[in-house]
Amino acid sequence: MADESLDLATELAGTRLIAMITEPDAPGVPDVVRELGAAGLRAVELTLTTPTALDAVARAVATGATLVGAGTVRDRATARAAVEAGAHYLLTPGVLPEVLDEAGRLGVPVVCGAFTTTEVMDAWRLGAALVKLFPARLGGPEYTASLCMAFPDIPIVPTGGITAADLPDHFRAGAHAAALGRPLIGDALHSGDLAQVRTRTAELLDAVRAVRAR
């Protein structure tokens, strides 16, 4: 069951990163999730983009390594199925009132996708725990800065095309957290070096802490 007391923004306050796993069918998902958790990461996202993605969510949750979110949730039925699979939180690609409403009923937080200022305001008004700026690569850190300046009370999470090189700039711009995939995971889902997942994650977490300490 969902933990209605989960404050996702607070949970992310210490680490500020969400790892995105966009290949949920890969057999190495549980092992990668364990390495991410061991490195100190507090949240991962598994995108629901394949027929068996919910099974992957359940396997990831079973590791107990970190909070597991179900991404690309687009309707009520999928929201319910994801929570039944054990997802601690949900992520949407855009402002979807029915998902936010269902998540509220189920007691799980939502990272709601948005891009324009109107969408950011709508997502927050409808109950998003955080607002996912997606795709962040289109505007870059400068656009992140504009949104964070306009909405200092809304936790913005740049997602989509974030690289290790521009990650610090998004945090200097005011991002509450950021989501990224390959810079953390590399090729570990396909028999790559699992130890490197922990190393890369620790290095990026240190880079984020350094920026926020200034």
Salt bridges, closest charged atoms under 4 A:
GLU11 OE1 - ARG42 NH2 2.78
GLU23 OE1 - HIS190 NE2 2.75
ASP31 OD1 - ARG34 NH1 2.88
GLU35 OE1 - ARG198 NE 3.00
ASP101 OD2 - ARG76 NH2 2.88
GLU102 OE1 - ARG76 NH1 2.96
GLU102 OE2 - ARG80 NH1 3.53
GLU102 OE2 - ARG105 NH2 2.50
ASP122 OD1 - ARG125 NH2 3.34
ASP169 OD1 - ARG172 NH1 2.71
ASP206 OD1 - ARG209 NH1 3.08
